[in-house]
């Protein structure tokens, strides 16, 4: 029984010590001021996050606007180059073709062939201008700026080829005229012996 009493006393002592340690910490104390400050900090962080999201959206819109303006500028440059090429074509036809056709060294049967050759290039240039007009109008073709720019660039390359072709033909006919003129001078020279 003595062992039972010692075991019971020991058990009660352990229980009291355990309970004493558990209550020694006391009840948790809630500091309302820190909760209010934490709430304010979370609200402020939410506002800043919202402002950051608005800024990101604004920057994305500005990037899109810059890309659109960049594409428009590229389109304008391509159209300007196309206009220069067409101006060159018309000037060549106006000046050089006139000189070629008025040359006494061009045979009458060649005039129609030369005229048709130059007219075909000019007609192609006019069709290109009409096509570019159609591409640039938003009502007719629904396409992105990139697709529009790609088609304009293709027409610009085609226009460069037409300028090269008309220059080559002009040079060819001028060389033929120069050759015939030289041949005429050689054939009609007076002998000085």
ABEGO torsion letter per residue (X at the ends): XAAAAAAAAAAAAAAAAAAAAAAAAEBBBBBAAAAAAAAAAAAAAAAAAAAAAAAAAAAAAAAAAAAAAAAAAAAAAAAAAAAAAAAAAAAAAAAAAAAAAABAABBAAAAAAAAAAAAAAAAAAAAAAAAAAAAABAAABBBBAAAAAAAAAAAAAAAAAAAAAAAAAAAAAAAAAAAAAAAAAAAABBBBX
